[in-house]
Amino acid sequence: MKRLTYISIISFIFIVVNCSRENYRCKEIRINTQNQISDSRISSFCYQVNYIPLETSEKALLGLIQRTKSSSKRLYFLTGLNQEKIVAFDILSGRYIMSINSNGRGPGEYVRATDFIVSENDSIIEIYSRGLRKIIYYNSFGEFIKEKQFNRFVSSFFKLDSNYIFDIQMPNNRRVISLYDIDLTTESILYELPYYSYGDINSFSKFSDTISYCTSLLRDIYHFTSTGPSVAYRFDFLKNNIPDEVLNQNNQSVTELTNQLRNNNFAYNLYFYAESSDFIVATIHFEQSQGIIIYCKNSGNYKLLKSINDDFHKIPFDYSISRQVQPIILNDKILYFLMEPTIFFDKDNVMKRNWFTNIYNLNIDNNPIILAINLKNF
């Protein structure tokens, strides 16, 4: 695909404009954040729960986690800051498999790895180096294959059929979603939107033949297929939506925007978003704290949670949604949470500390535990 046709681009513009009017085509996900907290028991929205302690060894240790990806067999983490590495674990056992730690400026090396993609059979891992503006290809063992120069500042990227789709940062607080051919030579700009410096763990997700995209603060959920782009869903937090005049102040500093968001009772999606055939999951900020939305596409119902309770294992305390307990991957109907060990070492809750230290021989310096939840329709 060299370029989107003129008809495709006009159709996309019509859909975007139409979605902003009263008779929009996209589906609104209306979230009432006022006194509408759902039942925190996991059994109300899932049918199975598994804990996966990630192996803790010197080669497997994770630092600051920037990105997470998965295949049918592996969990991948892009971790570290300025000295990044990718670490892969077995998706069922948490056993360490391999890592890529190739910081440098030579062939097969990267500076500031900001995102990566993994083929469905784990055979190819592609890392984008923001510092060197190139994509580097490795095999399933982490061995260098080849690299391609790409002189753009990429926030995140994904594969769409035999093309790439990029979230590209532009000058003057702008970002564009662009489609490139496999050789990275021909560009089609699909959409332009404001850029805000809020770190998204995952911006793109895939289900069936559709790439789904949403980013922090912005309400629209975009779908990209081989036939073109469209706005598929829109978050509506009713009276608690961020006013347009707040988001349109592109010349304000990130600190000023952050303070405005924190000091008002706005509700907005934050950090994580993912979509599958049956569910949409996003972390949100509301009532001065963090929570999670789990939206069931089949029924149109949603769960709005500030915490989750594992009543399957009869655990007598809740996990509060935070940066220490947050969703990281939606793989079909399995939602994976990352749980930092520090949450279990509560000096005021001996029961919580003993429960996990006895079962998993947990240490506060261990790698995170992954909570895998099999979602059900509700």
C-alpha positions in Angstrom: 0.0 0.0 0.0 1.7 3.1 -1.2 -0.8 5.7 -0.1 -4.3 5.9 1.2 -6.7 6.8 -1.5 -8.4 10.2 -1.6 -11.7 8.6 -0.9 -10.4 6.9 2.2 -9.0 10.1 3.6 -12.3 12.0 2.9 -14.3 9.2 4.5 -12.1 9.4 7.6 -12.6 13.1 7.9 -16.3 12.7 7.7 -16.3 10.1 10.5 -14.2 12.3 12.7 -16.5 15.3 12.2 -19.6 13.3 12.4 -18.5 11.8 15.7 -18.4 15.3 17.3 -22.0 16.0 16.4 -25.1 14.8 18.0 -25.7 12.0 15.5 -22.2 10.6 15.8 -21.3 7.2 14.3 -18.8 6.2 16.9 -20.0 4.5 20.1 -19.8 6.5 23.3 -18.7 4.7 26.4 -20.4 6.8 29.1 -18.8 6.6 32.5 -20.5 8.0 35.5 -17.6 8.6 38.0 -19.9 10.0 40.7 -20.8 7.3 43.3 -20.7 4.6 40.7 -17.8 2.4 42.0 -18.4 -1.3 41.0 -18.1 -4.4 43.2 -14.4 -5.0 43.6 -14.7 -8.8 43.8 -12.8 -10.3 40.8 -15.5 -13.0 40.5 -17.9 -10.4 39.3 -16.0 -10.0 36.0 -13.7 -13.0 35.6 -13.7 -16.8 36.0 -10.1 -17.6 36.8 -7.2 -16.0 38.5 -3.5 -16.9 38.4 -0.4 -15.4 40.1 2.8 -15.5 38.1 5.9 -14.6 40.1 8.6 -13.4 37.6 11.9 -15.0 38.1 14.3 -13.0 40.1 17.9 -13.4 39.1 20.6 -11.0 38.1 20.0 -11.3 34.4 16.2 -11.1 34.8 16.0 -8.0 37.1 13.6 -5.3 36.0 14.0 -1.6 36.6 11.6 1.1 35.5 9.1 -0.5 33.1 8.4 1.6 30.1 6.6 -0.8 27.8 5.0 -4.3 27.9 4.1 -6.7 25.2 3.0 -10.3 24.9 2.7 -13.2 22.6 1.0 -16.5 23.2 4.1 -17.8 25.0 6.0 -14.8 26.3 5.7 -11.6 28.4 8.1 -8.9 27.3 9.2 -5.8 29.3 11.1 -2.8 28.0 12.8 -1.7 31.2 15.4 0.9 32.4 16.0 4.5 31.6 18.8 5.6 29.3 20.3 2.1 29.6 17.3 0.1 28.4 16.9 -3.6 27.9 14.1 -6.0 26.9 13.5 -9.0 29.1 11.3 -11.9 28.2 9.6 -14.4 30.5 7.5 -17.5 30.0 3.9 -16.3 30.1 2.7 -19.2 32.2 5.5 -19.8 34.7 7.3 -16.5 34.8 10.6 -18.2 34.0 13.3 -16.0 32.5 13.9 -16.7 28.8 16.2 -14.1 27.3 17.1 -10.4 27.2 18.4 -7.8 24.8 20.8 -5.4 26.3 22.5 -3.7 23.4 23.1 -0.1 24.4 25.6 1.7 22.2 26.0 3.4 18.9 27.3 0.5 16.7 25.4 -1.9 14.4 22.7 -3.7 16.3 22.9 -1.3 19.2 20.5 1.4 20.4 20.3 4.6 22.3 17.0 5.4 24.1 14.9 2.5 23.1 11.3 3.8 23.4 9.2 1.0 21.9 9.3 -2.4 20.4 7.1 -4.9 18.6 7.1 -8.7 18.6 6.0 -11.1 15.8 3.2 -13.5 16.7 5.6 -16.5 16.8 8.3 -14.6 18.7 10.7 -15.0 15.7 11.4 -11.3 15.2 11.7 -8.5 17.8 11.9 -4.9 16.4 13.2 -2.1 18.7 13.0 1.6 17.8 16.0 3.6 18.9 15.0 7.2 19.5 18.5 8.4 20.0 19.8 6.9 16.7 16.4 7.0 14.9 16.5 3.5 13.6 14.7 0.2 13.9 16.8 -2.8 14.9 15.7 -6.4 14.3 16.6 -9.3 16.5 15.7 -13.0 16.5 13.9 -14.9 19.3 17.3 -15.4 21.1 18.1 -11.7 21.1 20.7 -11.9 18.3 21.1 -9.0 15.9 19.7 -9.5 12.4 19.6 -6.1 10.6 18.6 -2.5 11.1 16.9 0.3 9.1 17.3 4.0 9.5 14.0 5.9 10.2 14.5 9.6 10.8 11.4 10.3 12.9 10.8 10.8 16.6 8.6 7.8 17.4 6.5 7.4 20.6 5.1 4.0 19.7 4.6 1.8 16.7 2.9 -1.4 15.4 2.6 -3.6 12.3 -0.6 -3.4 10.2 -0.5 -6.2 7.6 2.7 -5.5 5.7 2.9 -1.9 6.8 4.0 0.0 9.9 1.8 2.4 11.8 3.6 5.0 13.9 2.7 7.5 16.6 5.2 10.3 15.7 6.0 13.3 17.7 6.2 16.5 15.7 7.3 20.1 16.5 5.0 22.5 18.3 3.3 19.9 20.5 1.8 17.9 17.7 1.7 14.2 16.9 0.6 12.3 13.8 -0.5 8.8 13.3 1.2 7.7 10.0 1.3 4.6 7.9 4.5 3.6 6.2 5.3 0.8 3.8 7.6 -2.1 5.0 10.6 -0.3 3.5 9.9 2.9 5.5 10.0 5.0 2.3 6.3 6.0 1.7 4.2 7.8 4.3 0.5 8.4 4.6 -0.6 10.6 7.5 -3.8 9.1 8.9 -4.6 11.5 11.6 -3.1 14.5 13.5 -3.8 15.1 17.2 -2.2 17.2 20.1 0.8 15.8 21.9 0.9 15.6 25.7 3.8 14.4 27.7 2.0 11.7 29.6 3.8 8.4 29.3 1.6 5.7 27.9 2.5 2.1 28.7 0.8 0.9 25.5 -0.9 3.1 22.9 -1.5 0.5 20.2 -3.2 -2.9 20.6 -4.4 -5.4 18.1 -7.4 -7.7 17.8 -8.4 -9.7 14.7 -7.3 -7.5 11.7 -7.8 -4.2 13.6 -5.2 -2.0 15.2 -6.7 0.0 18.1 -5.2 3.3 19.4 -5.9 5.6 22.3 -3.6 7.7 24.4 -3.7 9.5 27.7 -6.1 12.4 28.1 -7.6 12.0 24.7 -11.1 10.5 24.6 -11.3 9.0 21.1 -10.5 5.4 20.3 -9.2 4.9 16.8 -9.4 1.8 14.7 -7.0 1.2 11.8 -7.5 -1.5 9.2 -6.3 -2.2 5.7 -9.3 -0.2 4.4 -8.5 3.0 6.4 -8.9 4.7 9.8 -12.0 5.5 11.8 -13.1 6.7 15.2 -14.8 3.7 16.8 -15.4 4.7 20.4 -15.3 7.8 22.6 -15.0 8.0 26.4 -17.6 10.3 27.9 -17.1 11.1 31.6 -20.2 13.3 31.5 -19.8 16.3 33.8 -16.2 15.4 34.6 -14.8 15.5 31.1 -11.7 17.7 30.6 -12.9 21.0 29.0 -11.5 21.5 25.5 -10.1 24.9 26.5 -7.8 23.1 29.0 -6.4 20.6 26.4 -6.1 23.3 23.7 -3.6 25.3 25.7 -0.7 23.7 23.8 1.7 26.4 24.8 1.4 25.7 28.5 4.1 23.7 30.3 3.6 20.1 31.2 3.8 21.1 34.9 1.0 23.7 34.4 -1.2 21.1 32.6 -0.6 18.5 35.3 -1.5 20.9 38.1 -4.7 21.9 36.3 -5.7 18.2 36.0 -4.9 17.3 39.5 -6.5 20.4 41.1 -9.8 19.8 39.4 -12.3 17.0 39.5 -11.7 16.0 35.9 -11.9 12.3 34.8 -9.6 11.1 32.1 -7.9 8.0 30.8 -4.3 7.8 32.0 -1.2 5.6 31.2 -2.8 2.3 30.0 -5.3 1.5 27.3 -5.9 -1.8 25.4 -8.7 -3.3 23.3 -9.5 -6.9 22.3 -12.4 -8.4 20.4 -14.6 -8.4 23.6 -13.2 -5.8 26.0 -11.7 -2.4 26.4 -9.6 -1.7 29.4 -8.2 1.7 30.5 -6.7 3.2 33.7 -8.4 6.5 34.5 -7.9 9.3 36.9 -11.0 10.4 38.8 -11.8 11.8 42.3 -8.2 12.6 42.8 -7.1 9.0 42.5 -6.5 6.2 40.0 -8.9 3.5 38.9 -9.6 1.2 36.0 -12.5 0.8 33.5 -13.3 -2.7 32.1 -15.8 -2.3 29.3 -17.6 -5.3 27.9 -18.2 -4.7 24.2 -20.9 -7.4 23.9 -23.2 -6.1 26.6 -22.2 -2.4 26.8 -21.7 -2.7 30.5 -18.6 -1.5 32.4 -16.8 -1.9 35.7 -15.4 1.1 37.3 -12.9 0.1 40.0 -10.6 1.7 42.5 -9.4 -1.6 43.8 -9.8 -5.3 43.1 -10.4 -8.2 45.6 -9.4 -11.7 44.9 -12.3 -13.5 46.4 -11.3 -16.7 44.4 -8.4 -17.2 46.9 -10.4 -15.6 49.7 -7.7 -12.9 50.2 -8.9 -10.7 53.1 -7.7 -7.4 51.6 -8.0 -5.3 48.4 -5.4 -4.3 45.9 -5.7 -0.6 45.3 -5.2 0.4 41.7 -2.0 2.5 41.5 1.3 2.7 39.8 2.2 -0.4 42.0 -0.9 -2.3 40.9 -1.8 -1.6 37.3 -2.9 -3.4 34.1 -0.2 -3.9 31.6 -1.5 -6.2 28.9 -4.8 -7.3 27.5 -4.3 -10.6 25.5 -7.6 -11.6 24.1 -9.7 -12.3 27.3 -6.7 -12.4 29.7 -5.9 -9.1 31.5 -2.5 -9.0 33.1 -1.8 -6.8 36.1 1.7 -5.9 37.3 2.0 -6.0 41.1 5.1 -4.6 42.8 6.4 -6.6 45.8 6.4 -3.4 47.9 2.6 -3.5 48.2 2.8 -6.8 50.2 5.2 -5.4 52.8 2.8 -3.2 54.6 4.1 -2.8 58.1 0.6 -2.2 59.4 -0.9 -5.4 57.7 0.8 -8.5 59.0 -1.8 -10.7 57.3 -1.0 -9.2 53.9 2.7 -9.6 54.4 2.5 -13.2 55.6 0.1 -14.4 52.9 2.5 -13.7 50.1 5.8 -14.3 51.8 4.7 -17.8 52.9 3.3 -18.8 49.5 5.9 -17.2 47.1 8.8 -16.8 49.4 8.5 -13.1 48.4 11.3 -10.6 49.1 10.8 -6.9 48.8 13.6 -6.8 46.2 12.0 -9.4 43.9 10.7 -8.8 40.4 7.0 -8.0 40.2 4.2 -10.6 40.5 1.9 -10.8 37.5 -1.8 -11.3 38.2 -3.5 -12.9 35.2 -7.3 -12.5 35.2 -9.5 -14.4 32.7 -12.3 -12.0 31.9 -15.9 -13.0 31.3 -18.9 -11.2 29.9 -20.9 -9.3 32.4 
